[in-house]
Amino acid sequence: MSKKTFYVTTPIYYPNDKLHIGHTYTTTAADAITKFKGLQGYECEFITGSDEHGQKIEQSAKKHGKEPIEYVDQIVESFKYLWDKLEVDYTEFVRTTNEDHFEDVKYIFKKVYDNGDIYKDKYQGYYCTPCETYWTERQLDDEGNCPDCNRSVEWMEEESYFFKMSKYEERLLKFLDENPDFIQPAKRRNEMINFIKDGLEDLCVSRTTFDWGIPVPIDKDHIIYVWFDALTSYLTGIGFRRDEQKFNNYWPADIHIVGKDILRFHTIIWPTILMAADLPLPKKVFGHGFLLVEGGKMSKSKGNVIDPVKLIDDFGVDAVRYYLLREIAFGTDGSYSTDSFIQRINSDLANDLGNLLNRTVAMVDKYFGGVVPQAKVETEFDKDLEEVAQSTFKTIEESLEGLQFSTALEELWTLIRRNNKYIDQTQPWILAKDEKKKDELGTVLYNLLDNLRRVAIALVPFLPQAPAKMWEQLGIEEPLESQSWDYVRTKGQLKVGTKVKNGDPIFPRIDVEEYYEKLEKEKKAKEAKEEKKMAEENYITFDEFGKLDLRVAEVLEVERIEGSNKLLKVQVQLGQEKRQLVAGISKHYEPEELAGKKVVMVANLKPATIFGVKSNGMILAASNDAGDLTVTTVDRDIDSGSRVK
């Protein structure tokens, strides 16, 4: 009998900067479904990695004064650090700069070329460097920008190799018709089909205007297009051309999990490349929605990027993963807010789950000396409790097959809350007062403990730490790692006589006010540290600069100050106001040279008396080491009094 295998991928993330909570969302989902399949007995491969080539990386590296590989090495380490903190158990991290990947990309390119599907021509069109994407004029947005990121595009003309993607239009549509579940969710499928029906154009698959990438195997003057390069990583990660048995066991991939913004690359470009290379297509591509914050989609320019490392440090990995998977229906856009985050932790994790564990273990300690009792009799509430349990686990299985993590967790919490209700219904504290109801009390507490055992196993795909803490408090000797989904569905697997271990709450409640006070203190401490550093380096803060009131002033009259060989008395027009000031520039300017000029002055300088003359402001000037000096003027006509910012 052949073994059951499961293969899931995340996008190969672009190392242009540190990852944010949106990337964490994708990877957490992939990790959760992998761990669930592991519980079901599948041998799993979970591939993630970094897409390290392209013009954008080359430009960023140059900006930072580094070689591209030196630049990406540092950022890739931050990727791995985040996945470690998130306790993500990927099986392979593919870097597109690795030698194996280099050879795989060149092999696929050459095979598609040998099949007659790549040709050389001249590219003329629009290119978005941030997205590494080509666009026709009709595909640009209403303002002529990239339709994906809304940033400006550049017109390009260069000799390129082209992939005959248009050749596969009908074949791809036929495939989608025969495999309606290939693109998920369904509304994304319709979007992609409409895109294809608008007409596929041949894809430019090489560049000559930069060097950072994989050379075209038939022409060393060309670099392979970054998306052709990156998508091939899904083959590299499972031993393509190096481990035939492994590759055949896992390809085609069960699921590519991607953000909706790169769905087109995975459901149109990738399938047509695979068709041209005579390779099977993946079974499913799931395009999830965006994780939005105040101000919309996260971006560094908006200053609304949520740092997942900070969240994990503040709240713990379980809380972060639970919120991401529970709060948002996978496939739709969702919103992040710190208030809703803390509310989820307090209500679901601390109140519902944590309280159920604490109450149950404490009652076993109190009424049975900490030893798991036997369920000798049945209470009137037991049948309904088990029906809820069976329904819950069935729904979880069905939900996770469709990557509906939120529904699965909502269902699991239905069971957790049902167990809390079971305590209220059976009232163990009342049963404990009647010796004749000792057996009934034992049944109640056994059912609660056994359901906590089942919940702990069911939580393994979602929370990396809480299940082990629950396992320890339940006193179960068998390793949690040895448990399977069958142990979740089967009632009564907890051994009678097991010694429970009362412990600290696994999810302490969070005081919202205290948390925000802590954040404010951290913010002030950081600002103070930055201000100190800037002061030491002779920098000023933006707020300090903002204290300067710089204005354009028109020089009306200028005269020398008697007795001084360097001072001039200057009358200026500052909007509706006239000012007098003293300027030490008579060695460089004759009075008549300044009259009529529009200069820049500091308007809010404290008034002073200089050489017996009142001065209310200061004209700005520049000088060099040779002693030359020139006043600062404006190069276009503008009203006096205008602010200089």
C-alpha positions in Angstrom: 0.0 0.0 0.0 1.5 3.4 -1.0 1.9 6.0 1.7 -0.3 9.0 1.8 1.6 12.2 1.0 0.7 15.9 1.2 2.6 18.8 -0.4 1.9 22.5 0.3 3.8 25.7 -0.5 3.8 29.3 0.4 4.9 32.0 -2.0 8.7 32.4 -2.3 8.9 35.7 -0.5 10.8 38.6 -1.9 13.7 39.7 0.3 13.4 43.4 -0.3 12.6 44.1 3.3 11.6 42.4 6.5 8.3 40.4 6.4 5.1 41.8 8.0 2.0 40.3 9.5 0.5 39.6 6.1 3.3 37.3 5.2 2.9 35.7 8.6 -0.7 35.0 7.8 0.1 33.0 4.7 2.8 30.9 6.3 0.7 30.2 9.4 -2.1 28.9 7.3 0.3 26.6 5.3 1.8 25.4 8.6 -1.6 24.7 10.1 -2.9 22.6 7.2 0.4 20.7 7.1 0.3 19.8 10.8 -3.4 18.7 10.4 -2.5 16.4 7.5 0.3 15.1 9.7 -2.2 14.2 12.4 -4.2 12.4 9.7 -1.2 10.2 9.0 0.1 11.9 5.8 3.8 12.3 5.1 4.1 16.0 4.4 6.3 18.4 2.5 6.0 22.1 3.3 8.1 24.4 1.1 8.7 28.1 1.7 11.7 30.3 0.7 13.0 33.5 -0.8 12.8 34.9 -4.4 16.2 36.7 -4.6 16.7 37.8 -8.1 15.5 40.7 -10.2 16.1 44.4 -10.9 14.4 45.6 -7.7 16.9 43.6 -5.6 19.8 44.8 -7.6 18.7 48.4 -7.2 18.1 48.0 -3.4 21.5 46.4 -2.8 23.2 49.2 -4.7 21.3 51.8 -2.6 22.6 50.1 0.6 26.1 49.9 -0.8 26.1 46.1 -0.9 26.5 43.3 -3.4 23.1 41.7 -4.1 23.9 38.4 -2.4 25.3 40.2 0.7 22.1 42.2 0.8 19.7 39.3 0.5 21.6 37.0 2.9 20.9 39.4 5.7 17.2 39.7 5.0 16.8 35.9 4.4 18.1 35.4 7.9 15.3 37.6 9.2 12.8 35.4 7.3 14.1 32.3 9.0 14.2 34.0 12.4 10.5 34.9 12.1 9.5 31.4 11.0 11.4 30.0 14.0 9.6 32.4 16.4 6.3 31.4 14.8 7.3 27.7 15.3 6.7 27.0 11.6 7.8 23.5 10.7 8.7 23.8 7.0 10.6 20.9 5.4 12.6 22.9 2.9 13.6 26.6 2.6 14.3 27.2 -1.1 16.6 30.1 -2.0 16.6 31.0 -5.7 20.3 31.8 -5.5 21.1 28.1 -4.6 22.9 26.1 -7.2 20.2 23.3 -7.4 17.6 25.9 -8.2 19.8 27.6 -10.8 20.1 24.3 -12.6 16.4 23.5 -12.4 15.4 26.9 -13.8 17.8 26.6 -16.7 16.6 23.0 -17.4 12.9 24.1 -17.5 13.8 27.1 -19.7 15.8 24.9 -22.1 13.1 22.2 -22.2 10.4 24.8 -23.1 12.7 26.3 -25.7 13.4 22.9 -27.2 9.7 22.2 -27.4 9.4 25.3 -29.6 7.7 27.5 -27.1 10.3 30.2 -26.6 11.5 32.6 -29.2 13.5 35.9 -29.5 11.9 39.2 -30.3 11.9 42.8 -29.3 9.9 43.8 -26.2 8.0 47.1 -26.3 5.7 47.8 -23.4 5.3 48.9 -19.8 7.1 47.4 -16.9 6.5 47.8 -13.1 9.8 47.2 -11.3 8.3 46.8 -7.8 6.0 44.0 -9.1 8.5 42.7 -11.6 5.5 42.6 -14.0 4.9 43.5 -17.7 1.7 45.2 -18.8 0.1 46.2 -22.0 -1.4 49.7 -22.3 -5.0 48.4 -22.0 -4.1 46.6 -18.7 -2.9 49.8 -16.9 -5.2 51.6 -14.5 -7.1 54.8 -15.3 -4.1 56.9 -14.5 -1.7 54.8 -16.5 -0.1 53.1 -13.5 0.4 49.4 -12.6 -3.0 47.9 -11.9 -1.6 45.8 -9.0 0.3 48.3 -6.9 -0.8 51.6 -8.6 2.8 52.8 -8.9 4.2 54.3 -12.1 5.5 52.1 -14.9 8.2 52.7 -17.3 8.2 52.2 -21.1 10.7 49.6 -22.1 12.2 48.5 -25.4 14.7 45.7 -25.3 15.6 42.4 -27.1 13.9 39.6 -25.1 12.9 36.0 -25.3 9.2 35.3 -25.2 7.2 32.3 -24.0 4.3 31.3 -26.2 1.7 31.6 -23.4 -1.0 32.5 -25.9 -0.6 29.0 -27.4 -2.0 27.5 -24.2 -5.0 29.7 -23.8 -7.6 27.1 -24.9 -5.9 24.3 -23.2 -5.8 26.2 -19.9 -9.5 27.1 -20.2 -10.3 23.4 -20.8 -8.3 22.4 -17.8 -10.1 24.9 -15.6 -13.4 23.7 -16.9 -12.5 20.1 -16.1 -11.0 21.0 -12.7 -13.4 23.5 -11.1 -11.7 23.3 -7.7 -8.2 24.2 -9.1 -8.6 27.9 -8.2 -10.0 28.7 -4.8 -12.1 30.5 -3.6 -14.6 30.3 -6.4 -14.9 34.1 -7.0 -11.1 34.2 -7.7 -11.6 31.4 -10.3 -14.1 33.6 -12.2 -11.7 36.5 -12.2 -8.9 34.4 -13.7 -11.1 32.9 -16.3 -12.2 36.3 -17.4 -8.6 37.4 -17.6 -7.8 34.5 -19.8 -10.8 35.1 -22.1 -9.6 38.7 -22.6 -6.8 37.1 -24.5 -3.4 35.8 -23.3 -0.4 37.4 -24.8 3.1 35.8 -25.1 5.1 36.4 -22.0 8.5 38.2 -22.0 10.8 35.8 -20.1 14.2 37.4 -20.2 15.9 40.8 -19.5 19.1 42.4 -20.6 19.1 45.7 -18.6 20.5 44.1 -15.4 22.7 41.2 -14.4 21.3 39.9 -11.1 19.6 36.7 -12.1 20.0 33.3 -13.8 21.5 33.5 -17.3 19.4 32.2 -20.1 21.0 28.8 -21.0 21.1 29.5 -24.7 22.1 33.2 -24.5 24.4 34.4 -21.7 23.5 38.1 -22.5 20.0 37.5 -21.2 18.7 37.0 -17.6 15.7 34.8 -17.0 12.5 36.7 -15.9 12.1 36.6 -12.2 8.7 34.9 -12.1 9.8 32.1 -14.4 12.7 31.7 -12.0 10.7 31.9 -8.7 7.9 29.5 -9.7 10.3 26.8 -10.5 11.3 26.7 -6.8 8.2 24.6 -6.1 9.9 21.8 -8.1 13.4 22.4 -6.6 12.0 22.0 -3.1 11.0 18.4 -3.6 14.1 17.0 -5.4 13.2 17.7 -9.0 15.8 15.9 -11.2 17.8 14.8 -8.1 15.4 12.5 -6.2 13.0 11.0 -8.6 11.2 8.9 -6.1 10.5 11.9 -3.8 9.5 14.1 -6.6 7.0 11.5 -7.9 5.6 11.0 -4.4 4.8 14.7 -3.9 4.3 16.3 -7.3 1.8 17.6 -8.3 1.5 19.8 -5.3 -1.7 19.5 -3.3 -2.0 23.3 -2.6 -0.1 26.5 -3.5 -1.3 29.0 -0.9 -0.8 32.6 -2.1 -2.1 36.1 -1.6 -4.7 37.2 -4.1 -2.3 39.8 -5.6 -0.1 37.0 -7.1 -2.9 34.6 -8.0 -2.5 35.4 -11.7 1.1 34.2 -11.8 0.2 30.9 -10.1 -3.0 30.1 -12.0 -2.0 31.3 -15.5 1.7 31.7 -16.0 2.7 28.7 -13.9 0.2 26.2 -15.4 1.2 27.2 -18.9 4.9 26.9 -18.2 4.2 23.4 -16.7 2.2 22.5 -19.8 5.0 23.6 -22.1 7.5 21.6 -20.0 5.3 18.4 -20.1 4.8 18.4 -16.3 1.5 17.8 -14.3 -0.3 20.9 -12.9 -0.8 21.4 -9.2 -4.1 20.2 -7.7 -5.1 23.5 -6.2 -4.2 27.2 -5.8 -5.8 29.1 -3.0 -5.7 32.9 -3.2 -6.4 34.3 0.2 -7.4 38.0 0.9 -5.4 40.8 2.4 -4.9 41.5 6.0 -5.8 45.2 6.3 -5.0 47.7 9.0 -6.0 51.3 9.5 -5.1 53.0 6.2 -5.8 49.9 4.1 -3.3 47.4 2.7 -0.1 47.3 4.7 2.9 49.2 3.1 6.0 50.7 4.5 5.2 54.0 2.8 2.0 54.3 4.7 3.7 53.5 8.0 1.0 50.9 8.9 3.1 47.7 8.8 2.5 45.4 11.8 5.7 43.7 13.0 5.0 40.0 13.7 8.1 39.6 15.8 6.9 42.4 18.2 3.5 40.8 18.4 5.0 37.4 19.3 7.2 39.1 21.9 4.3 40.9 23.5 1.6 38.3 23.3 3.2 34.9 22.6 3.2 32.7 19.5 -0.1 30.9 20.3 -2.0 34.2 20.6 -0.7 35.5 17.3 -1.4 32.3 15.4 -4.9 31.9 16.9 -5.9 35.4 16.0 -4.7 35.2 12.4 -6.5 31.9 11.8 -9.6 32.6 13.8 -10.4 36.3 13.1 -10.5 36.2 9.3 -12.4 33.9 7.0 -9.6 32.5 4.8 -10.1 33.8 1.3 -11.6 37.1 2.2 -10.0 40.4 3.3 -9.8 40.9 7.0 -8.8 43.7 9.4 -6.2 43.7 12.2 -6.6 45.8 15.2 -4.8 45.5 18.6 -8.1 45.9 20.5 -9.7 43.0 18.6 -6.5 41.0 19.1 -6.5 41.4 22.9 -10.3 40.7 23.0 -9.8 37.4 21.2 -7.0 36.4 23.7 -9.1 37.3 26.7 -12.4 35.9 25.6 -11.4 32.7 23.7 -8.1 31.7 25.0 -8.1 32.9 28.6 -11.8 32.7 29.5 -13.1 29.8 27.5 -10.1 27.4 27.1 -7.9 28.4 30.0 -10.7 28.6 32.4 -12.1 25.2 31.4 -8.7 23.6 32.0 -8.1 25.4 35.3 -11.5 24.6 36.7 -11.4 20.9 35.7 -7.9 20.1 37.0 -8.7 22.0 40.2 -11.8 20.0 40.8 -10.0 16.7 40.2 -7.4 17.8 42.7 -10.0 18.7 45.2 -12.4 15.8 44.9 -10.2 12.9 43.8 -6.8 13.8 45.0 -5.6 14.7 41.6 -6.2 11.2 40.1 -8.4 10.7 37.0 -11.6 9.0 38.2 -13.5 6.3 36.3 -16.7 7.0 34.4 -19.0 4.5 36.0 -22.4 6.0 35.4 -23.9 8.2 32.7 -25.5 11.6 33.4 -28.4 13.0 31.5 -26.1 15.5 29.7 -23.4 13.0 28.5 -25.1 12.0 25.3 -25.6 15.5 24.0 -22.0 16.4 25.0 -20.6 13.6 22.9 -22.9 14.4 20.0 -21.5 17.9 20.0 -18.0 16.5 20.1 -18.5 14.2 17.2 -20.2 16.9 15.1 -17.3 19.3 16.0 -14.6 17.0 14.8 -16.4 16.1 11.6 -16.9 19.8 10.8 -13.2 20.6 11.6 -12.1 17.9 9.1 -14.5 19.2 6.4 -13.5 22.8 7.1 -9.8 22.2 6.9 -10.1 20.3 3.7 -11.3 23.6 2.3 -8.7 25.7 4.2 -11.5 27.3 6.3 -9.4 27.7 9.4 -11.7 30.2 11.0 -14.7 27.9 10.7 -12.7 25.0 12.1 -11.6 27.0 15.2 -15.1 28.4 15.7 -16.4 24.8 15.7 -13.7 23.7 18.2 -14.6 26.6 20.5 -18.2 25.5 20.3 -17.1 22.2 21.9 -15.0 24.1 24.5 -17.9 26.3 25.5 -20.2 23.2 25.5 -17.9 21.7 28.1 -18.0 24.8 30.2 -21.8 24.6 30.0 -21.6 20.9 30.9 -19.9 22.0 34.2 -22.8 24.4 34.9 -25.4 21.8 34.1 -23.9 19.0 36.2 -22.7 21.2 39.0 -19.8 19.1 40.3 -19.5 21.1 43.5 -23.1 20.0 44.4 -22.5 16.4 43.4 -19.4 16.4 45.7 -21.5 17.0 48.7 -23.5 13.8 48.3 -21.4 10.6 48.7 -24.1 8.7 46.8 -23.3 10.8 43.7 -19.5 10.1 43.9 -19.7 7.9 40.7 -21.7 10.6 38.9 -19.1 13.2 39.9 -16.4 10.9 38.6 -18.1 10.5 35.3 -18.5 14.3 34.9 -14.8 15.0 35.6 -13.6 12.1 33.5 -15.6 13.4 30.5 -14.2 16.9 31.0 -10.6 15.7 31.2 -11.1 13.4 28.2 -12.5 16.2 26.1 -9.6 18.4 27.1 -7.3 15.6 25.9 -9.2 15.6 22.5 -9.1 19.4 22.3 -5.4 19.5 23.0 -4.7 17.2 20.1 -7.1 19.1 17.8 -5.2 22.3 18.7 -1.8 21.0 17.5 -2.2 22.3 14.0 -3.0 25.8 15.2 -1.1 26.4 18.5 2.4 25.2 18.9 2.7 25.6 22.7 -0.7 25.4 24.5 -1.4 21.7 23.6 1.9 20.6 25.3 1.0 22.7 28.4 -2.5 21.2 28.5 -0.9 17.7 28.1 1.4 18.3 31.0 -1.5 19.4 33.3 -3.6 16.5 32.2 -0.7 14.2 33.3 -0.7 12.1 30.2 2.5 10.0 29.8 2.2 9.2 26.1 4.0 11.8 24.0 1.7 14.4 22.4 3.7 13.8 19.2 2.5 10.2 19.1 -1.2 11.2 18.9 -3.2 11.1 15.7 -6.5 12.4 14.6 -8.1 9.0 15.4 -7.4 9.8 19.1 -9.4 13.0 18.7 -12.5 11.2 17.3 -12.4 8.4 19.8 -13.9 9.0 23.3 -12.5 7.5 26.4 -8.8 7.3 25.6 -7.7 8.9 28.8 -6.3 6.3 31.3 -8.1 6.1 34.6 -5.6 6.6 37.5 -3.5 9.2 35.6 -2.2 11.9 38.0 -3.1 15.5 36.9 -0.8 18.4 37.6 -2.4 21.7 38.5 -0.4 24.5 36.9 -0.4 28.2 36.1 -3.1 29.6 33.7 -1.9 28.8 30.1 -3.4 32.1 28.9 -3.2 34.9 31.5 -5.7 37.7 30.9 -4.2 40.9 29.3 -5.0 44.3 30.9 -5.7 46.5 27.9 -4.8 49.8 29.7 -1.5 48.3 31.1 -0.6 47.1 27.6 -1.1 50.5 26.0 0.8 52.2 28.8 3.7 49.8 28.2 3.6 50.6 24.5 3.7 54.4 25.2 6.7 53.9 27.6 8.5 51.9 24.9 7.7 54.5 22.3 9.0 57.4 24.5 12.1 55.4 25.4 12.8 54.7 21.7 12.3 58.3 20.8 14.6 59.5 23.6 17.2 57.0 22.4 16.9 58.2 18.8 17.1 61.9 19.8 20.1 61.2 22.0 21.8 59.4 19.1 20.9 62.2 16.7 22.2 64.9 19.1 25.5 63.0 19.4 25.7 62.9 15.6 24.7 66.6 15.3 21.3 65.7 13.8 18.1 67.4 14.7 14.7 65.9 14.7 11.9 66.8 12.3 10.1 68.4 15.2 13.1 70.6 15.9 13.4 71.6 12.3 9.7 72.4 12.4 10.4 75.1 15.0 12.2 77.1 12.3 9.9 79.6 10.5 11.7 80.0 7.1 10.2 82.6 4.7 10.8 84.2 1.4 11.6 87.9 1.9 12.0 90.6 -0.8 14.9 93.0 -0.1 13.6 96.6 -0.3 16.5 98.8 0.9 20.1 98.1 2.0 22.7 100.5 3.6 26.0 100.1 5.4 26.1 100.4 9.2 28.4 103.2 10.1 31.5 102.1 12.0 31.3 98.4 10.8 33.2 97.0 7.8 31.0 93.9 7.5 27.4 94.7 8.6 24.5 95.8 6.4 21.2 97.1 7.6 18.5 95.5 5.4 14.8 96.4 5.0 12.7 93.5 3.7 9.0 92.9 2.8 7.6 89.8 4.5 4.1 89.4 3.1 2.1 92.3 4.5 4.9 93.1 7.1 8.1 95.1 6.8 11.1 94.0 8.8 14.6 95.3 9.5 17.5 93.0 10.1 21.3 93.1 10.2 23.4 90.9 7.8 27.2 90.4 8.1 27.7 90.2 4.3 29.1 93.6 3.3 32.4 92.1 2.2 30.6 90.0 -0.4 27.8 92.3 -1.5 27.4 96.0 -2.3 24.0 97.4 -1.0 22.7 97.9 -4.6 23.4 94.2 -5.4 20.9 93.0 -2.8 18.1 95.3 -3.5 15.2 93.6 -5.3 16.4 90.0 -4.5 14.1 87.5 -2.9 16.0 85.8 -0.2 15.3 83.1 2.4 15.3 84.3 6.0 14.6 82.9 9.5 11.5 84.8 10.5 11.2 83.6 14.1 14.7 84.3 15.3 14.7 86.1 18.6 15.1 89.9 18.0 18.5 91.3 18.9 20.4 94.6 18.8 23.6 94.4 16.8 26.1 97.2 16.6 23.3 99.5 18.0 20.8 98.4 15.2 17.7 96.3 15.9 17.6 93.1 13.9 14.4 91.0 13.6 15.4 88.0 11.5 18.3 86.4 9.7 19.1 86.1 6.0 20.4 82.6 5.1 23.7 82.3 3.2 26.1 79.6 2.1 29.9 79.8 2.3 32.8 77.5 1.4 36.2 76.8 2.8 37.8 79.5 0.5 35.6 82.1 2.1 33.2 82.7 -0.8 29.7 83.5 0.3 26.3 83.8 -1.5 22.9 84.5 0.0 20.1 81.9 -0.4 17.6 83.0 -3.0 14.6 81.4 -4.8 15.0 80.4 -8.4 11.4 81.3 -9.4 9.2 84.2 -8.6 7.1 83.6 -5.5 5.2 85.9 -3.1 7.2 87.4 -0.2 6.1 85.8 3.0 5.8 82.3 1.4 6.9 79.5 3.8 10.1 77.5 3.0 9.6 73.9 4.1 
